[in-house]
Amino acid sequence: MAIIYPFRALRPQPANAARIAAVPYDVVSADEARKLADDNPLSFLRVSRAEIELSPDIDPYSSAVYERAASNFTRLKEPALVLDTEPSVYFYQLRMGEHQQVGLAACFSLDDYDRNVIKKHERTRRDKEDDRTRHLMALGAQTGPVFLTYRASADVNDIATEVVAGEPLYDFVAPDGVRHSLWRVTGPQRTALVNAFSRVPAMYIADGHHRAASAARARAEIRAAGQSGQSLGDGADFNTFLAVAFPHDQVQILPYNRIVKDLAGLSDADFRSAVSEQFDLGHGPAVPLNRGDIAMYLNGRWHTLRSRVAANPTDAIASLDVSVLQDQLLAPILKIADVRTDKRIDFRRRARAAPQNWRTW
C-alpha cells in the first residue's frame, strides 16, 4: 500500500507565483529557456536551467552551472518564498480548455519506489540522472515534482471536492493558456488523505522517471556519506520524493513524441513495408483518433499505425503505446535498442508551466 507524507513546503508568496512558475527543465532548450526567463528575475528557470545566465558555450554539466543554480535558489528564497509553518499536503488543479484534473501534491516513499509499489514504465538515461542528482544535491532541495497516477479513490475525491470549493492559495493562467490553482490541506482533512492513500494498492509514474531516480540516487549518496540530511520534523526527509498524484479517471497524458533522424539504411518503400508487417498502416491525422493508435510523420504526410498484436491484459506496461512503439517498430525495424543512448533519436513533448513547490533537507 502507498505511503504519503505531509511536508512543510517552501513555496512562492502568492503574489509571486505566476512569475516564478516555469515549464519543466527538460522540455525546453537553453535558448528557449533564456527567452522565457528574459526580463523576469523570478523565473525558476534561473534555478532549474542556471546555464542560461552563463556563457552560451558553457558545458551545461559543469560545476559552475550547479553553483549558479544553488546561488540563484538562495537569492530567490529571501524575497519571494515562504516556508509553511506545519506539514501539509496540497491539491493542485490544472484546467486546459474543457479538461480539468485535480492531483494531490505530497512526499512519497522512496521505499515504495524501490519495492515497485510506485511502478515505472520507462528506462532512464544515466546522463540525465547524473544531472538532476547533482542539481538536487547542490540545492539540498527537490524542485520538480514527479507526475503520478493511481486508480481513483472515492475517499480522496470527496475531500478534493470539499477543498477545491474554497479559496486557493494560487490561481493564475500561464502563457500557454493553462490555469493553475493550488490549495493547502491541513488538520483532519490532511490526516484523512494520508489514511485514504494508505489504501491505494499501487501508483504509476506517468512522467518524471529521471526525477524519481535522481531522488533515489541522492538518498544513496547521503547514506554513503554517513549523513542524515536536514529535517523539518515532518517525516518527509531525503527518504521521500516530491510528487503530484492524479486519479486515473481525470488524468490527461500529453504526447511525448519520438523523432528519428534516419531509417537505419532502409529505403522509404522498405521501411513502409517493414512497418506494414507489424501494423495496419494508413493515412491519418497528426493526433491519433483512437486509443492505441500511433501517429507517424513520414515524407510530408501523417499516417496512423495500429498494432496487429493483441494487448496482454495481464501486462499493463507492455500494452502502453510507448512500449508497443519500442518493441514493434523502433527496436526491430530501426535498430534503436536503447532510446537512452542512441543518438539517432530525440524527444519532444508539450511544455506546461506549474507553480514550484519545494521539499528541502
N, C-alpha and C positions, 0 to 999 in steps of 0.2 A: 504494500500500500504506500501511497505517496505521503511525504512529509513536507510541509511548508513552514517557513519561519518568518514571522513578522520582523521588521528591521527598522532602525532609525535612519531614514533616508536623508542624504544630503541632496537637496533639490533646489531648483530655481525659486527665487522670490517670484510670486505670481506676476508681478509687473514685467519681469524679465523673461518669462517662459518662452514666448514666441520668438524672441531674438536669440535665445540660447539653443532652441530646438534645431536639430540638424539631421540630415539624412545619415543613414548608417555609413560607417567609414569606408566600406568596401564596395559601394555602388557608384562611386564617382572616381574619376582620375584626379591627380594632383591639380591639373589645370582647372578642371571643373570645380574642385573644392575651393581653389583660390577665388574664382568668380563668385561662388555662393557666399563666401565669407567676406568679400570685399566690402569695405565701409561698415562692417559690423564687428566691432571688437569683442562682442559677447558670444559670437558663433562658436558652438562647441567643436566645430571642425578645426579650430585652432588648437584643440587638445587631441582629438582623435586622429587628425592628419596634420600634425605640427610641422611637417616639412613644407607646408605652404608658406610659412614665414621665413624659410631659409632659401638658399640659392636653388634655382630650378635644376641645377646639375647635381645636387647632393644625393647621396645614396639614401633612400628612404628608410633603410635599416641601420643607419649609422647611429652611434651613441648620441650624437648631437640632437637627433630628432627626438629621442625619448627624453633627453634632458629638457629640451624646449617644451615638450608636452607636459612634463611634471611642473615646470615653471609656470606655464600658462594656466594649468589647473589650480595651482596655489593662488595666482593672482585673481582668478575668477571667483574663488571662494568668498573672499572678504566682502566685496560689494554686492555680489549677485546671487549668492546661495544661502540657504538656511538649513540647519540640521534639526530634524524633528525631535521633539522632546521625549517621545515614547515610541516603542516599537509599534509599527503599523503595517497594514497591507493596503493595496491601492487598486481600485477599479479604474481601468483605462479603456475609454471608448473611442473607437475610430468610426468616422462617418464619411463615406465616399459615394456621392450620388444618393441612390436609394438604399444602398447597403450600409449596415452598421453592425459592429461587433464589440462586445464588452469582455475584456480579459482581466484576470487578477494578477497584479504585479506583487511579487514576494521573493524571498530567497528560498531556493530549492536545494535539496540534499545532494552533494556530490557522491555520497554513498549510494543513493538511489540511481544516480547516473552510472556508477560502476557496476551495480547489480542489474542493470538493464530494466529497472522499473521505469526509468526515463529512457525511452528507446530511440536509437539512431537509425538513419537510413542512408547516410552519406559518409563516405570516407574523407578524411581531412588531409589537407596538404601540410607538410612539415614546415614550409617557409611561412605560411600564414599562421600556423600555431606559434612558431618562434616569435613572429612579430607581435601578436596580441599578448603572448605571455610576457615578453619584455615590456610592453606598454603597461600591462596590468601591474607588474612588479615595480616599475618606475613610479607609477602614480600611487600605489598602495590602495587601489580602488578598482572596482568593476564598473565600467562606464557605458556598457552596451548590453541591454537585456537579450537573452535568448528567447526565441519565439516558440512556445509550446502549444500543443493542442491535446485535448482529452475528451473522453465521452461525457457529454453534458450531464450535469448533476442538478436535479430539481432543487436540492437544498441550496446550492450555490446560486442558482438562477433567482430563487426567491429573495435572497439577501441582495443580490445585484440590483434587482428591480426596485427594492426599497431604497438602496443607497443612491442610485443614479437619479432618483426623483428629487434629490436635494441639490444644493448649490455646489458646483465643482470647485476644486482648487484652481484648475486651469481650464480654459475654454477658448480656443483660438483656431483660426483657419490658416493652414500652411500655404505657401505659394503654389503648391500643386493642387489646391482645392480641397484637400482632406481636412476635416475638422477633428481636432484632438481635444478630449476632455478627460479630466482625472479627478478622482475622489479619494480622500483618505479615509480609512476604516480603522477604528479603534474599539476598545471596550468589548461588550458582549458579542457584537457582530464580528469582530476580529476573531474572537475565540470560536464562534460558531463556524467561521470559514476554515480555520485550522482543522477543526473536527470533521467538517464536511470533506475536505481534501484527504483526510486520513482514510476515507472510504473509497477513494478513487484508485482503482487497481493498477493503472498504468498511464503514462503520458508519453507523448511523442514529440521529438524535435522537428518542427516544421522548417525553421531556419535558425542559424546560429550554431551550427556544429563546431565551427572553429572557436567561437567564444566559450562554449562549454568545455571543449578540450583544453583550451588555454587556462581556464579556471582550475581544471584538474591538474594540469602541469604546474601551475603556480602553487597549489597546495603541496605537491610533491617537493618542490624546491624549498618551501618554507619548512616542511618537516625535515628535509635533509640537512638544512642549516641549523636544526635544533631550535627553531624559533616557534613561538606560539602565536604570533600575529597580534595586532591590536584588537581589542574587543570593546564594544559599546554596551556590553551587558545584556544583549538581547538574544543571544544564541545563534545569530546569523553571522558567523565568522568566516574564516577562509575555507571552512569545510562546506560552504554553500556557494551557490552562484545565483546571480540575479536573472529573473525570467518573468515573462508575462504569459499566462496560460489562458487560451481561449477555448470555449466549448466547441465541439465538432460541428454542431448544427448552426453555428454562426460564422465560423472561421472562413475567410476567403484567402486563398493562396494565389499570389500573383506570379506571373511567369518568371522563370529563371532560364533563359534561353542559351543554347549551346551554339557557338559559331565555330565551324570547322573550316580551316584555311585551305585544304586541298582534299582531293578524293582518293588519296593513297595510290596514285598511279592509274586509277580506273578512268576510262572514258565516261562521258556523261551517259551514254547508252548502256555501258556495262554496269555503271552504278545503279541506274534505274532498274535494270534487270535484276541485280542482286537484291535491291530493296523489295522488288515485287515478289520475290520468293518468300519473304518474311511478312510482308504487309499487303493489305489491299491498298493500292496506290491510285489516287485520283486528284483532280483539280479541286482546290478548296480554299477557304478564306485564311487570313493571317491568324485569326483566333479560332481554335477548334470549336465546333458546334456541339460535340458530344463528349461525354466523359470517356476518357481512354484514347481519344483521337490525338494525334500529334501533327502539328503544322510544320511543314518543311518548305524553305525558300530555296529554289534552285533555278538558275538561268532566267532570272527576272519574273518568275511565276511562283505562286503559292500552291502547295499540294497538301493533301490530307493523307496521313498514314493511319491505318487501323490494323493492329496486330491480328494475325491469324491464330495465335497461340492462346488457348483458353487460360484465363487467370486462375491461379491456385487459391481457392478460398481459405486455405489454412496458412498462407504466407502473405501477409499484408504488404510487407516490404517489397517482395518480388513483383507484386502486381502494380506498384507505383509506376506512373508514366516515366519517371527518371530511370527506374530500373529496366523497364521494357526497352527504352531507347538505348541504354548502355549495353544490355545483354543481347539484343537482337539486331542492332544497327552499328553503333559506334565500335564495339569490340570486334564482331565477326566480319564486318564489311569494310570499315575504315581503319581497322587495326589500332584503335585507340584503347589500349588495355587499361590505362590508368589516367583518368582525367585530371588527377592531381599533378602529374609530372609531364604529360605530353604537351609540348609547346605548340602543337597544331590546333589546339582547341582553346577557345576563350569563352567567357561567360558574360551575359548582360541580363540585368534584371531591373525591374521598375523600382525607383527610389521612393522612399516615403519618410518624411521628417517625423520626429517623435520628441516629446518632452524628455529631456535627460533626467535620470534618476539614479543616484549612485549608492553603492554599498562600499564603504571603506573599511580597512583594518589597519 
